[in-house]
Amino acid sequence: MPSLARAMMSSTLVETVSINYEDFNDSFLTCGTCLCMYDGTERTPKLLPCSHTVCRSCLERIVAAQTLDTGSFRCPICRETIHMPQGGVIAFPPSFIVNQLLDLMAQQRRDVIPKCSVHTNQELLFCETCDIVFCTQCIDCGLHSGRGASEHTVIPFAIAIKRMSEILLFKAHLCIKNLNSAYDAVSEELRQLELSVDKTLDSINRSFQDVIAVVDRRRHECLQWVRKIKEEKKNILKEQLDLIQVEKEKVQEECDGLQYQVEVRNITKKISDLNEKLDTTSTLSEPRENSFLRYDYKHNDALREIAKAISHFGHISTSTTFPALSTAKVFPTTAHLRSSIRINTVDYHGNPRMTGGDPLLVDLKTEKGDNLEHKIKDNEDGTYDVLFLPQKPGRLKLCVNIFTRPIKDSPYPVEVSDHINPLARFGSRGSGRDNFSQPVRICVGSDDAIYVLDTGNSRIKVLSQAGDCVRTIGPDGLENQSATGMALMPDGNLAVVNWRTRLVSVLTPDGSLVKHFTNPGFQEPIDVAVNSRGEIIVADAGASKIFIFDSSSNLTTTFGSRGDKDGQFKLISALAVGKNDEILIADHRIQIFSKDGKFSRRLVDSGKGQYGGICVDGSAHILATKTEKGRSYVQILSAGGKPLYVIDSQEDRLKRPSGLAVMQDFRLVVADLGSDCVKKYRYK
């Protein structure tokens, strides 16, 4: 028993408590009333008779409120009545334990937090806005106190260190997370590599099985060929054997009958017959077919060609494309126009790839999430084009993946504009070689030469596709600044109508006058067109009629009258020939007539504005220029006459578009009378 007691007395049970620094400050170094940290001034810790500690500032406030008559107050913590000493609040003794803890914590803070190297008693501060460390005495703190201080975030350096440590740990965790993701991604790629290898090996085996099947089929054909030849030879030889056997039996039969033959005459005849048979049997001794049969496979270059073909049979595709560095270039995109996005691939080192064949996965969606139809064109030089046709303006989202991994910056926003602007603009007002004055009509020749009827200068300017003036034509047929209509004829000549002279002139491409003619019914001929038969069609705004002349300039048909009904015209402004030589006539609407002038249908009649020019492209789309109040544009209609969209030329507005003509690859040229220039557009 004593030994047990000594053993129990010699052992000591120690209980340790781990207290966080912030918890320690909150529990022991802050006033329980105002929750402010004790200090050596107005927050001096005072020890009450009830053993609770309250700061001097709180005691002064409590005493002032409770000791008016009684000379006592209640402890704010335990509510015990405390008598006020004669010296007042300052007479309460300080809490030595709290003060010692404050000194201890201050010493610890001095050990942890560096002081200013110049002002050793000043703690360092940190400005998160300026990213600088300072004390209140070594720099001008005008920016960090008083006016303008709200724009700066200043914290104690200890808190800054703590925040930086937290940021460091956060960043470290992010790095670890990213590395884990990278490890998983690379591991997955390794797994996919194994799957790709297995799939490729299976494909190789299947492909060579196909080759083996082809060879085996040829081997079977050769074997069958041998068997067929054998049967043919065998049948011939067997027939010969059968014939020999038949002859042998006949001879044997005759020999058997000779032993009973006693008449010399009969025996002599039999001997003569056998002599003849000897001659015939000698021919049967030679086989009619031979046994020769030999297989040869070196009689031509087939074996060499097979070996060559096998050496080129099959191909293993691989790629060094690095999706994370590959990019996409989004070109300006407009609704109703064919658009493209260029994808440029590079390798891990950022070097452009020079070959194609990468497995691209492209996802192009509208704002509503609908898929937009598109095609991927492999340019086989490391670039790819995503081709699509947006039908309406808005924002699209393009996601591009290579090897199921997104390229750099994917997804890409694609802004689709509603405005079709000119590709080029040619000329300005004037009379020089590169100027225009009232261009009213325009045509495009088979050689892509652009003919512009420059009415104000009484000439036709011939432009290249780049807009350079190649030559000028005139003034024959273009006198008095009054030529208003022009059309190309099937033979390459030009038909021009002049409203002042009332003449229709036919000019060669170099400007020579072929002929001109008129008609008594002309009042104000303003436009001309030519059909596939070479017939010249003239629109007369004064007479509100259409005149059709044959290739010899003889009048064959007239139709039309003034009015708003179908088949009538209010103020004819443009004329064109369409599919099957249909005649399109525009005033404030567009009407279509047969090649013989019979009314067919009315396409557009908005009741607003006036059409200025009209033409039909190779797909039978109808294009027309129109001017309304304060607005001019080119209208695109379907072959059936349904309005599709307009070219508004937002950034270079059309002022008074007149004639227009289509070129190759859905290019369009417009003579803008109000701007005295020619504008070129893409309309599909």
C-alpha positions in Angstrom: 0.0 0.0 0.0 2.7 2.6 0.9 4.6 1.6 -2.2 1.5 2.1 -4.3 0.9 5.5 -2.7 4.6 6.5 -3.4 4.2 5.4 -7.0 1.0 7.5 -7.4 2.7 10.5 -5.7 5.8 10.1 -7.9 3.8 10.3 -11.2 2.4 13.6 -12.4 -0.6 13.9 -14.7 -0.2 16.9 -17.0 -3.1 18.3 -19.1 -2.1 20.6 -22.0 -4.4 23.0 -23.8 -3.7 24.3 -27.2 -5.0 27.9 -27.6 -5.0 29.7 -30.9 -3.4 33.2 -30.9 -6.6 34.9 -31.9 -8.6 32.9 -29.3 -6.1 33.9 -26.6 -6.4 37.6 -27.4 -10.2 37.4 -27.4 -10.4 35.5 -24.1 -7.7 37.1 -22.0 -6.6 40.4 -23.5 -9.9 42.1 -24.4 -12.4 43.8 -22.2 -15.5 41.8 -21.7 -17.6 44.9 -21.9 -16.5 46.8 -24.9 -14.5 43.9 -26.5 -11.6 46.2 -27.1 -8.0 45.0 -26.5 -6.4 46.3 -23.3 -3.6 48.9 -23.5 -1.6 51.1 -21.3 -3.8 54.2 -21.7 -7.6 54.6 -21.5 -8.0 50.8 -22.0 -5.9 50.0 -18.8 -7.2 46.8 -17.2 -8.7 47.4 -13.7 -9.2 44.6 -11.2 -12.5 44.7 -9.3 -13.1 43.3 -5.8 -15.1 40.5 -7.5 -11.9 39.4 -9.3 -13.2 40.5 -12.8 -11.2 42.8 -15.0 -12.8 45.7 -16.8 -11.0 48.5 -18.8 -10.8 51.9 -17.3 -12.9 53.5 -20.0 -15.8 51.2 -19.4 -15.5 51.6 -15.6 -15.7 55.4 -15.9 -18.8 55.1 -18.1 -20.5 52.7 -15.7 -19.6 54.7 -12.6 -20.9 57.9 -14.2 -24.2 56.2 -14.8 -24.7 54.3 -11.5 -23.0 56.1 -8.5 -25.0 59.3 -8.4 -26.8 58.5 -5.1 -25.5 55.2 -3.8 -21.8 55.5 -4.3 -21.7 52.0 -5.7 -22.2 50.2 -9.0 -22.7 46.7 -10.2 -20.0 44.6 -11.9 -20.9 44.4 -15.6 -19.9 40.7 -15.6 -21.2 39.1 -12.4 -23.6 42.0 -11.3 -22.0 42.0 -7.7 -22.3 45.4 -6.0 -19.0 47.2 -5.9 -18.4 50.2 -3.6 -16.6 53.1 -5.1 -13.2 53.9 -3.5 -12.3 57.4 -2.5 -9.9 58.0 -5.3 -12.5 57.1 -8.0 -12.0 54.7 -10.8 -8.2 55.3 -11.0 -8.0 54.0 -7.4 -9.0 50.5 -8.5 -5.8 48.4 -8.7 -4.5 47.4 -12.1 -4.8 43.7 -13.2 -1.2 42.6 -13.0 -1.8 39.3 -14.6 -3.4 40.9 -17.7 -0.6 43.5 -17.9 2.0 40.7 -17.7 0.2 38.8 -20.5 0.1 42.1 -22.5 3.9 42.5 -22.0 4.4 38.8 -23.0 2.3 39.2 -26.2 4.0 42.5 -27.0 7.4 40.8 -26.7 6.2 38.0 -28.9 4.9 40.5 -31.5 8.3 42.3 -31.4 10.0 39.0 -32.1 7.7 38.2 -35.0 6.9 41.6 -36.6 9.9 43.5 -38.0 10.2 47.2 -37.0 11.2 50.0 -39.3 14.9 50.0 -39.7 15.0 53.8 -39.2 12.3 54.3 -36.6 12.9 51.3 -34.4 9.8 51.9 -32.3 7.4 52.1 -35.2 5.7 49.0 -36.6 5.6 48.5 -40.3 2.4 48.9 -42.3 1.4 47.6 -45.7 -0.6 49.3 -48.4 -2.4 46.7 -50.6 -3.2 49.4 -53.2 0.3 50.6 -53.7 2.0 47.3 -52.7 4.5 49.0 -50.4 5.7 48.5 -46.8 6.2 51.7 -44.7 5.9 53.2 -41.2 4.0 56.4 -40.3 7.2 58.4 -39.9 9.5 57.4 -42.8 7.3 58.4 -45.7 4.6 61.0 -46.4 1.4 59.3 -45.4 -0.8 62.0 -47.0 -2.1 59.4 -49.4 -2.8 56.9 -46.7 -4.5 59.1 -44.1 -6.9 62.0 -44.4 -8.1 63.0 -47.9 -7.7 60.3 -50.5 -7.2 57.6 -47.9 -10.4 55.8 -49.0 -8.6 54.9 -52.2 -5.9 52.9 -50.3 -6.2 49.8 -48.2 -3.6 50.0 -45.4 -3.3 47.1 -43.0 -0.7 46.1 -40.3 2.2 44.2 -41.7 1.4 41.2 -39.4 -2.0 40.9 -41.1 -0.4 41.3 -44.5 2.0 38.5 -43.7 -0.8 36.3 -42.6 -2.8 37.1 -45.7 0.2 36.5 -47.9 0.7 33.2 -46.2 -2.9 32.3 -46.7 -2.6 33.3 -50.4 0.6 31.3 -50.7 -1.2 28.2 -49.3 -4.2 28.9 -51.5 -1.9 29.2 -54.6 -0.1 26.1 -53.5 -3.3 24.2 -53.3 -4.3 25.5 -56.7 -1.0 24.4 -58.1 -1.4 20.9 -56.6 -5.0 20.8 -58.0 -3.8 21.8 -61.5 -0.9 19.3 -61.3 -3.4 16.6 -60.3 -5.6 17.6 -63.2 -2.6 17.6 -65.5 -1.6 14.1 -64.3 -5.1 12.9 -64.9 -5.2 14.4 -68.4 -1.8 12.9 -69.4 -2.8 9.6 -67.9 -6.0 9.7 -69.8 -4.1 10.5 -73.0 -1.8 7.5 -72.3 -4.9 5.4 -71.9 -6.4 6.8 -75.2 -3.0 6.1 -76.8 -3.3 2.4 -75.9 -6.8 2.4 -77.2 -5.8 4.1 -80.4 -2.9 1.6 -80.9 -5.2 -1.3 -80.4 -7.8 0.2 -82.8 -5.0 0.9 -85.4 -3.6 -2.6 -85.1 -7.1 -4.1 -85.6 -7.5 -1.9 -88.7 -4.1 -3.0 -90.0 -5.0 -6.7 -89.5 -8.4 -6.2 -91.2 -6.8 -4.4 -94.1 -4.2 -7.1 -94.7 -6.9 -9.7 -94.3 -8.5 -8.0 -97.3 -5.2 -8.2 -99.2 -4.9 -11.9 -98.3 -8.5 -12.4 -99.4 -7.7 -10.8 -102.8 -4.6 -13.0 -103.2 -6.5 -16.1 -102.1 -9.2 -15.3 -104.6 -6.7 -15.1 -107.3 -5.1 -18.4 -106.1 -8.5 -20.0 -106.3 -9.1 -18.6 -109.8 -5.7 -20.1 -111.0 -6.6 -23.5 -109.4 -10.0 -23.4 -111.1 -8.3 -22.5 -114.3 -6.0 -25.6 -114.1 -8.9 -27.9 -113.3 -10.9 -26.5 -116.2 -8.0 -27.1 -118.6 -7.5 -30.6 -117.2 -11.2 -31.5 -117.8 -11.0 -30.2 -121.3 -7.9 -32.2 -122.2 -9.2 -35.2 -120.3 -12.5 -35.2 -122.2 -10.7 -35.1 -125.6 -8.3 -38.0 -124.6 -11.2 -40.1 -123.2 -13.1 -39.6 -126.4 -10.1 -40.9 -128.3 -9.8 -43.9 -125.9 -13.5 -44.7 -126.4 -13.0 -44.6 -130.2 -10.0 -46.8 -130.0 -11.9 -49.3 -127.9 -14.8 -49.4 -130.3 -12.4 -50.0 -133.2 -10.6 -52.7 -131.2 -13.9 -54.5 -130.5 -14.8 -54.4 -134.2 -11.5 -55.9 -135.2 -11.7 -58.6 -132.5 -15.2 -59.5 -133.7 -14.1 -59.8 -137.2 -11.1 -62.0 -136.2 -13.4 -64.2 -134.2 -15.5 -64.9 -137.3 -12.5 -65.7 -139.6 -11.8 -69.1 -138.0 -15.1 -70.4 -139.4 -14.6 -68.8 -142.8 -13.6 -71.4 -145.5 -14.4 -69.5 -148.7 -11.2 -67.9 -150.1 -13.1 -65.0 -151.6 -14.5 -63.9 -148.3 -11.2 -64.3 -146.5 -9.5 -62.2 -149.2 -12.1 -59.4 -148.8 -11.6 -59.4 -145.0 -7.8 -59.2 -145.4 -8.4 -56.1 -147.7 -10.7 -54.5 -145.1 -8.1 -55.1 -142.3 -5.5 -53.5 -144.5 -7.6 -50.3 -144.7 -8.3 -50.5 -140.9 -4.6 -50.7 -140.3 -4.2 -47.3 -142.0 -7.0 -45.8 -139.9 -5.7 -47.3 -136.6 -2.3 -45.8 -137.2 -3.9 -42.3 -136.9 -5.5 -43.3 -133.6 -2.1 -44.1 -132.1 -1.3 -40.3 -131.9 -3.0 -38.7 -128.8 -5.3 -35.9 -130.0 -4.5 -33.8 -126.9 -1.2 -33.4 -124.8 -0.5 -33.5 -121.1 1.5 -30.3 -121.1 0.4 -27.9 -118.2 2.8 -25.5 -116.5 2.2 -22.6 -114.1 4.3 -19.4 -114.6 4.2 -16.2 -112.5 7.2 -14.4 -113.9 5.9 -14.0 -117.5 5.2 -10.3 -116.8 5.7 -7.5 -114.2 2.7 -8.5 -112.1 4.8 -9.8 -109.2 6.8 -6.6 -109.2 3.7 -4.5 -109.3 2.2 -6.5 -106.5 5.3 -6.0 -104.4 5.3 -2.3 -105.2 1.6 -1.9 -104.4 2.0 -3.8 -101.1 4.9 -1.5 -100.1 2.6 1.4 -100.6 -0.4 -0.3 -99.1 -1.7 1.3 -95.9 -0.6 4.6 -94.2 -0.2 5.5 -90.5 -1.4 9.0 -89.7 0.0 10.9 -86.8 0.3 14.5 -85.7 2.4 16.9 -83.7 -0.4 19.4 -83.2 -0.6 21.0 -79.8 -4.2 22.1 -79.2 -3.4 24.4 -76.3 -1.3 26.7 -78.6 -3.4 26.4 -81.7 -5.7 29.3 -82.5 -8.7 30.4 -84.5 -9.0 33.6 -86.5 -12.6 34.9 -86.7 -13.2 37.1 -89.8 -15.9 39.8 -90.0 -19.1 37.9 -90.3 -22.4 39.2 -91.9 -25.8 37.6 -92.0 -26.7 36.0 -95.4 -23.1 36.0 -96.6 -20.9 32.9 -96.8 -18.4 33.2 -93.9 -15.3 31.3 -92.7 -13.2 31.0 -89.6 -9.5 30.0 -90.1 -8.0 27.5 -87.6 -4.2 27.6 -87.4 -2.4 24.6 -85.8 1.0 24.6 -84.2 3.2 22.1 -82.5 4.4 22.0 -78.9 7.1 24.5 -79.6 4.7 26.9 -81.4 6.0 26.1 -84.9 3.2 26.2 -87.5 2.2 22.8 -88.8 2.6 22.1 -92.5 0.3 19.2 -93.0 -3.4 18.5 -92.2 -5.4 15.5 -91.3 -6.1 16.4 -87.6 -9.4 15.1 -86.2 -11.2 18.4 -85.6 -14.4 18.6 -83.7 -16.2 21.9 -84.3 -19.3 23.0 -82.5 -21.0 26.2 -83.8 -24.1 27.3 -81.9 -26.5 30.3 -81.9 -27.3 32.2 -78.7 -30.3 30.0 -78.2 -28.1 26.9 -78.4 -29.2 25.8 -81.8 -26.6 24.1 -84.0 -25.5 26.0 -87.1 -24.7 23.9 -90.2 -21.1 24.1 -91.2 -18.3 22.4 -93.1 -14.6 21.9 -92.3 -12.2 22.3 -95.1 -8.7 20.8 -94.6 -6.3 23.0 -96.5 -3.6 20.3 -96.0 -1.1 22.9 -94.8 -1.8 22.9 -91.1 -4.8 25.3 -91.5 -8.5 24.5 -91.6 -11.5 26.6 -92.6 -14.9 26.4 -90.9 -17.4 27.4 -93.6 -20.9 28.4 -92.7 -23.8 30.7 -93.7 -25.4 32.7 -90.9 -29.1 33.5 -91.6 -29.6 36.2 -89.0 -27.5 38.6 -86.9 -26.5 37.9 -83.4 -23.7 36.2 -81.5 -22.5 32.7 -82.2 -20.3 30.5 -80.0 -17.5 28.5 -81.7 -15.9 25.6 -79.8 -13.0 23.9 -81.5 -11.4 20.7 -80.2 -8.5 18.7 -81.6 -7.9 15.3 -80.1 -11.0 16.1 -78.0 -9.0 18.9 -76.3 -9.9 22.6 -76.8 -7.7 24.9 -78.7 -6.4 28.2 -77.1 -9.2 30.6 -76.1 -12.0 28.2 -77.1 -14.9 28.9 -77.1 -14.7 31.9 -79.4 -17.5 34.5 -79.7 -18.5 35.2 -83.3 -20.4 38.5 -83.8 -22.8 38.3 -86.9 -23.6 41.7 -88.3 -26.7 42.6 -90.1 -24.9 45.2 -92.3 -23.4 44.4 -95.7 -20.8 47.0 -96.5 -18.9 47.5 -99.8 -15.8 45.6 -100.6 -14.5 48.5 -102.7 -15.5 51.9 -104.0 -14.4 53.3 -107.3 -14.3 56.9 -108.4 -15.6 60.3 -107.3 -17.4 63.2 -108.9 -15.6 64.9 -111.8 -14.8 64.6 -115.5 -11.3 63.0 -115.2 -10.4 59.5 -116.3 -11.0 58.2 -112.8 -14.2 60.3 -112.1 -17.9 59.9 -112.7 -20.7 62.3 -113.2 -24.2 60.7 -112.9 -23.4 57.0 -113.4 -26.8 55.5 -114.1 -26.3 52.0 -115.5 -23.6 49.3 -115.3 -22.9 45.9 -117.0 -20.4 43.2 -116.7 -18.9 41.5 -119.8 -17.9 37.9 -120.2 -14.3 38.9 -119.6 -15.3 40.5 -116.3 -14.8 44.0 -117.7 -17.2 46.5 -116.0 -19.0 48.9 -118.3 -20.3 52.1 -116.5 -22.7 54.4 -118.3 -21.2 57.8 -117.2 -24.1 59.9 -118.3 -22.9 63.3 -117.0 -19.7 62.9 -119.0 -21.4 61.5 -122.1 -19.3 58.3 -122.1 -19.1 54.7 -121.1 -16.1 53.9 -118.9 -14.7 50.4 -119.0 -13.1 49.3 -115.7 -11.1 46.3 -114.6 -12.1 44.3 -111.7 -9.8 46.4 -109.5 -11.6 49.5 -110.6 -9.0 50.9 -112.9 -10.2 52.7 -116.0 -9.1 50.6 -119.1 -10.7 52.8 -121.8 -13.7 55.1 -122.5 -16.4 54.8 -125.2 -18.3 57.7 -126.7 -19.7 60.1 -127.4 -21.6 58.4 -130.3 -25.0 57.5 -129.0 -24.2 59.2 -125.7 -24.6 62.9 -126.7 -26.3 65.6 -124.6 -25.6 63.9 -121.3 -28.9 62.0 -121.8 -28.0 58.3 -122.3 -30.0 56.5 -119.5 -30.0 52.8 -120.5 -27.4 50.3 -121.5 -27.3 46.5 -122.0 -24.8 43.9 -123.3 -25.9 42.0 -126.4 -25.1 38.3 -127.0 -22.5 39.2 -129.6 -20.6 41.4 -127.1 -21.8 44.7 -128.5 -23.5 47.4 -126.4 -27.1 48.7 -126.8 -27.6 52.2 -125.5 -30.8 54.3 -125.3 -30.8 58.1 -125.3 -33.9 59.8 -124.0 -33.2 63.2 -125.6 -32.4 62.0 -129.1 -34.8 59.0 -128.7 -32.3 56.8 -130.4 -31.2 53.3 -129.7 -27.5 52.9 -130.6 -25.5 49.7 -131.0 -21.8 50.1 -130.2 -18.9 47.7 -130.4 -16.8 47.2 -127.2 -14.2 49.6 -128.5 -16.9 52.3 -129.2 -17.5 52.1 -132.9 -21.1 52.8 -134.0 -22.7 49.7 -135.6 -26.2 51.3 -136.1 -28.9 53.3 -134.4 -32.7 53.4 -134.8 -35.8 55.0 -133.3 -39.6 54.6 -133.4 -42.4 57.1 -133.7 -43.9 55.8 -130.5 -41.0 56.8 -128.4 -41.6 59.6 -125.9 -39.1 59.2 -123.2 -37.1 55.9 -123.6 -35.2 55.4 -120.4 -33.9 51.9 -120.3 -32.9 49.0 -122.6 -32.4 45.2 -122.3 -31.5 42.4 -124.7 -32.7 38.8 -124.5 -31.0 35.6 -125.6 -32.4 35.9 -129.2 -30.8 39.3 -129.7 -34.1 41.2 -129.5 -33.8 44.7 -128.1 -36.4 45.7 -125.5 -36.9 49.4 -124.7 -38.8 50.8 -121.7 -40.4 54.2 -122.4 -41.4 56.1 -119.2 -43.2 58.8 -121.1 -45.4 56.4 -123.0 -45.6 53.9 -120.1 -44.9 51.2 -122.8 -42.5 48.4 -123.6 -41.2 48.1 -127.2 -39.6 44.9 -128.5 -37.5 45.0 -131.6 -36.0 42.0 -133.5 -32.3 41.7 -134.3 -33.0 43.7 -137.5 -34.4 46.6 -135.5 -38.0 45.9 -136.6 -40.7 46.5 -134.1 -42.4 43.2 -133.2 -44.4 43.9 -130.0 -45.5 46.6 -127.7 -47.4 46.3 -124.4 -48.3 48.3 -121.3 -50.2 51.5 -120.4 -50.3 54.0 -117.6 -51.9 53.0 -114.3 -51.5 51.0 -111.1 -53.1 47.8 -112.2 -51.3 44.6 -113.1 -49.7 45.0 -116.5 -49.7 48.8 -116.2 -47.0 51.2 -115.2 -47.0 54.3 -113.2 -43.4 55.5 -113.8 -41.1 52.9 -115.3 -37.6 53.1 -113.8 -35.8 49.9 -114.8 -35.9 47.0 -117.1 -34.2 43.6 -117.2 -34.3 40.1 -118.8 -34.5 37.1 -116.6 -34.8 33.3 -116.8 -36.4 32.0 -120.0 -36.2 35.6 -121.4 -38.9 36.8 -119.0 -39.1 40.6 -118.9 -38.8 42.2 -115.5 -40.1 45.8 -115.2 -39.8 48.0 -112.2 -41.5 51.2 -111.1 -42.6 51.3 -107.4 -43.0 47.5 -107.8 -41.6 44.7 -109.9 -43.8 43.0 -112.5 -42.8 40.0 -114.7 -44.0 39.4 -118.3 -43.4 36.5 -120.7 -40.9 37.0 -123.5 -43.8 37.9 -125.7 -45.1 40.6 -123.3 -47.9 38.8 -121.6 -48.4 39.6 -117.9 -47.2 36.8 -115.6 -47.1 38.0 -112.0 -46.3 40.8 -109.6 -43.5 40.2 -107.1 -43.1 43.2 -104.8 -45.4 46.1 -104.2 -44.7 47.8 -100.9 -46.2 51.0 -102.0 -43.1 52.9 -100.9 -40.2 54.3 -102.7 -39.0 53.7 -106.3 -36.8 51.1 -107.8 -33.7 52.3 -109.7 -32.1 49.3 -111.3 -32.8 45.5 -111.6 -30.9 42.4 -112.7 -31.1 38.6 -112.4 -28.1 36.4 -111.5 -27.3 32.9 -112.7 -29.3 31.3 -109.9 -32.4 33.3 -110.9 -32.1 35.5 -107.8 -33.6 39.0 -108.5 -31.5 42.0 -107.3 -32.9 45.5 -107.3 -31.8 48.9 -106.1 -34.5 50.9 -104.3 -34.7 54.4 -102.7 -37.3 55.3 -100.1 -37.6 58.4 -98.0 -34.2 58.8 -96.3 -33.0 55.3 -97.2 -31.4 53.5 -100.2 -30.5 49.9 -100.4 -30.1 46.8 -102.7 -32.9 44.3 -102.3 -32.3 40.5 -102.8 -35.2 38.4 -103.8 -35.5 34.7 -104.4 -36.2 33.2 -107.8 -39.9 33.2 -106.8 -39.8 36.8 -105.8 -39.7 36.4 -102.0 -37.7 39.2 -100.3 -34.7 37.7 -98.6 -32.6 40.5 -97.2 -31.1 43.9 -98.1 -27.7 45.4 -98.6 -27.8 48.5 -96.5 -24.2 49.6 -96.9 -24.2 50.9 -93.4 -20.6 52.2 -93.3 -20.7 53.8 -96.7 -24.4 54.5 -97.4 -25.9 54.4 -100.8 -27.3 57.7 -101.7 -29.2 57.0 -104.9 -28.3 53.6 -106.3 -29.3 53.2 -109.9 -27.9 50.4 -112.2 -26.4 47.2 -110.9 -24.9 44.0 -112.3 -23.7 40.7 -110.9 -20.2 39.2 -111.3 -18.7 35.8 -110.6 -18.6 34.3 -107.1 -21.7 36.3 -106.0 -20.0 39.8 -106.4 -22.2 42.7 -107.2 -21.4 46.2 -108.6 -23.7 49.2 -108.1 -23.7 52.5 -109.9 -24.5 55.0 -107.1 -25.9 58.1 -108.8 -26.0 60.1 -105.6 -22.4 59.6 -104.8 -21.0 59.6 -108.3 -19.2 56.3 -107.8 -19.3 52.6 -108.2 -19.5 50.3 -105.2 -18.7 46.6 -105.1 -20.4 44.1 -102.7 -20.6 40.5 -101.9 -24.2 39.4 -101.7 -24.0 35.7 -100.8 
